[in-house]
Amino acid sequence: MSPFLPARYGAGIILHIREIEGRDAELSFSSRKSLAPIRRVDEVNVLEEALTENKPKLSFKPYQTKFVRLLF
């Protein structure tokens, strides 16, 4: 399985991200460079339903897995 898929709705992708070092971690999308500017970052569930909206920084607990929707 690929770590990303095209989003069903909107011009974006769904990322499947997992913390693997066993430590609290933080991931910021505001400093990421891409071919298209990232307009929005949402944490979503497996059905692409928004859990948190427009949150450019995500916190992870040890070994936690999250789905993230990036809209361009």
N, C-alpha and C positions, 0 to 999 in steps of 0.2 A: 504494500500500500504506500502511496506517495504521501509525503508529509504536508502536501497542500493540494487543494482542489479548486476549480472555478466556483465562485459563489453562484447559487441558484438565482439570486435576485441582485441586480446591480452589477456594475463593472468592478469586480474585485475577486479576491481569493479567500479561501478558508485555510488557515494554518492549524496544524495539530502540534502543539508545543508541550514538551515534557522536561521538567527539571530532573537531571540525572545524577547530580553530585551529592545529594542528600543534605543540601543547605537551603536556607531561605535565599531567594533570588529576586531580582527586579529586571524587567526588560522594558526599555524605552524605544518607542517607534519614532519619536520626533527627530532623532539623530540619524535615522536610517536613510540611505540614499537609494533611489529606485529610478527606473526610466520614466515612470509617471509619478507625480506627487501623490502621496498618501493623504486623502481627504478626511478619512475617518477610520478609527480603530474601535471595534466592538468585541467584547467577549461574548461568545455565543455557545449554545449547547449543540449537541450532535444534529439537531433538526434545524440549525441556523436561527433559532429564536434568541433574540438579544437578552443577555443577562445583565450586562453593563454597557452603556452606550458612550461613544466618543471618548474613550479613555486611552490616551497615548502611552500610558505607563501601566504595566501589569506586575503584580507581585505574585510570587510562587512560593508555596511551602515545600519542604523536602519531598521529592518524588511526585509532586502534583502535576497533573495533566490538564491543559486547557485548550479550547478551540477559540480561534481568533479570526474575525473577519476584517480584512483590509479592503477598503473601498478607495478606488483611484479616481 
